Amino acid sequence: MRLSLSKFIRSASILLLGTVVFVSCKDQDAKKEELVAEPQQTEIQTEQIYHGEFIYTPEAAVLSGNSFVYGVELNEAARELATRVIAVQKDEYDIVPVSVQGKITRKPEGTEGWDEIITITQIINVSEKAEKADVKI
């Protein structure tokens, strides 16, 4: 009787161990799927209005304010803003104050550029008068 009880305990232990390993692996697979399915949240804040100077080149754009400098996502609104700013500039060094509504996000890991990116959603105002740059480069 002892031998069969011993086999039973050993079999039950192996079955229990196998079940624990199976459930653990399955749980980790589910966690991996969750990580893959959910993109990393890079949003910093909700949309708000920003006032600053818009600097544009075909490769990149920057919005610079008194206490911030953001890279600008080159979407349709940013290209429209560039067109409106260029129309006000008398030369390429003129600074045109702007007000835009947008959302700030962190740049995706592994990419180059500014740490924080603004996605312009609406152009609020473009100054009708350009200001001369303090220093020409």
C-alpha positions as CSV (number, residue, x, y, z in Angstrom):
1,M,0.0,0.0,0.0
2,R,2.8,2.3,0.8
3,L,4.4,2.0,-2.6
4,S,1.2,2.9,-4.4
5,L,0.6,5.9,-2.1
6,S,4.1,7.0,-2.8
7,K,3.5,6.7,-6.6
8,F,0.2,8.6,-6.2
9,I,1.9,11.5,-4.3
10,R,4.7,11.6,-6.9
11,S,2.2,11.7,-9.7
12,A,0.1,14.3,-8.0
13,S,3.2,16.4,-7.4
14,I,4.3,16.2,-11.0
15,L,0.8,17.0,-12.2
16,L,0.6,20.0,-9.8
17,L,4.1,21.2,-10.9
18,G,3.2,20.9,-14.6
19,T,0.0,22.8,-14.0
20,V,1.8,25.6,-12.2
21,V,4.4,25.9,-15.0
22,F,1.7,25.8,-17.7
23,V,-0.3,28.6,-16.0
24,S,2.8,30.7,-15.4
25,C,3.9,30.5,-19.0
26,K,0.4,31.3,-20.2
27,D,0.2,34.3,-17.9
28,Q,3.5,35.6,-19.2
29,D,2.3,35.2,-22.8
30,A,-0.8,37.2,-21.9
31,K,1.4,39.9,-20.3
32,K,3.6,40.1,-23.4
33,E,0.5,40.4,-25.6
34,E,-0.7,43.3,-23.5
35,L,2.6,45.0,-23.8
36,V,2.6,44.6,-27.6
37,A,-1.1,45.6,-28.0
38,E,-0.8,48.8,-25.9
39,P,1.5,51.4,-27.4
40,Q,3.6,53.4,-25.0
41,Q,1.9,56.5,-23.8
42,T,4.0,59.5,-24.8
43,E,1.4,62.2,-24.2
44,I,2.4,64.8,-21.7
45,Q,-0.6,67.1,-21.6
46,T,-3.8,68.0,-23.2
47,E,-4.2,70.5,-26.0
48,Q,-3.5,74.1,-25.1
49,I,-2.5,77.4,-26.7
50,Y,1.2,78.1,-27.2
51,H,2.8,81.5,-28.1
52,G,6.2,81.7,-29.7
53,E,8.3,82.0,-32.8
54,F,7.9,79.5,-35.6
55,I,11.1,78.5,-37.4
56,Y,10.6,76.3,-40.5
57,T,12.8,74.4,-43.0
58,P,11.5,71.7,-45.4
59,E,13.2,69.1,-43.2
60,A,12.1,70.3,-39.7
61,A,10.3,73.0,-37.8
62,V,10.6,74.4,-34.3
63,L,8.3,76.4,-32.0
64,S,10.3,78.5,-29.6
65,G,8.7,80.4,-26.7
66,N,10.0,82.2,-23.6
67,S,10.3,79.0,-21.5
68,F,10.2,76.2,-24.1
69,V,11.5,74.9,-27.4
70,Y,9.5,72.1,-29.2
71,G,10.1,70.3,-32.4
72,V,7.0,70.5,-34.6
73,E,5.4,67.5,-36.2
74,L,5.2,68.4,-40.0
75,N,1.5,67.9,-40.5
76,E,-0.9,69.9,-42.7
77,A,-1.4,72.6,-40.0
78,A,2.4,73.1,-39.6
79,R,2.8,73.4,-43.4
80,E,0.0,76.0,-43.5
81,L,1.6,77.9,-40.6
82,A,4.9,77.9,-42.5
83,T,3.2,79.3,-45.6
84,R,1.6,82.1,-43.5
85,V,4.8,82.9,-41.7
86,I,6.9,83.0,-44.9
87,A,4.3,85.5,-46.4
88,V,5.0,87.9,-43.5
89,Q,8.8,87.6,-43.5
90,K,10.7,90.2,-45.4
91,D,13.9,88.1,-45.2
92,E,14.6,84.6,-44.0
93,Y,16.0,85.9,-40.6
94,D,12.8,87.7,-39.7
95,I,11.0,86.3,-36.6
96,V,7.2,86.1,-36.8
97,P,5.3,85.6,-33.5
98,V,2.6,83.0,-33.7
99,S,-0.1,81.5,-31.4
100,V,-1.1,77.9,-32.0
101,Q,-3.2,75.2,-30.3
102,G,-1.5,71.9,-30.0
103,K,-0.6,68.8,-28.0
104,I,2.8,68.0,-26.6
105,T,4.2,64.5,-26.7
106,R,7.6,62.9,-26.0
107,K,9.6,61.8,-29.1
108,P,9.5,58.1,-29.7
109,E,12.6,56.2,-28.2
110,G,15.4,55.6,-30.6
111,T,14.6,58.6,-32.9
112,E,16.5,61.8,-33.3
113,G,15.3,65.3,-32.7
114,W,13.7,67.4,-30.0
115,D,12.7,65.6,-26.8
116,E,9.3,67.1,-26.9
117,I,7.2,67.4,-30.1
118,I,4.2,69.7,-30.6
119,T,1.4,68.5,-32.9
120,I,-0.3,71.7,-34.1
121,T,-4.1,71.2,-34.4
122,Q,-5.1,74.8,-35.0
123,I,-3.5,78.1,-35.9
124,I,-4.8,80.8,-33.6
125,N,-2.8,83.9,-34.8
126,V,0.1,84.8,-37.0
127,S,1.5,88.3,-36.4
128,E,1.1,90.7,-39.4
129,K,4.5,92.2,-38.7
130,A,7.8,90.4,-38.5
131,E,10.4,91.2,-35.9
132,K,14.1,91.5,-36.9
133,A,16.3,88.8,-35.4
134,D,18.8,90.0,-32.8
135,V,21.7,88.2,-34.5
136,K,21.9,87.0,-38.1
137,I,23.8,83.7,-38.6
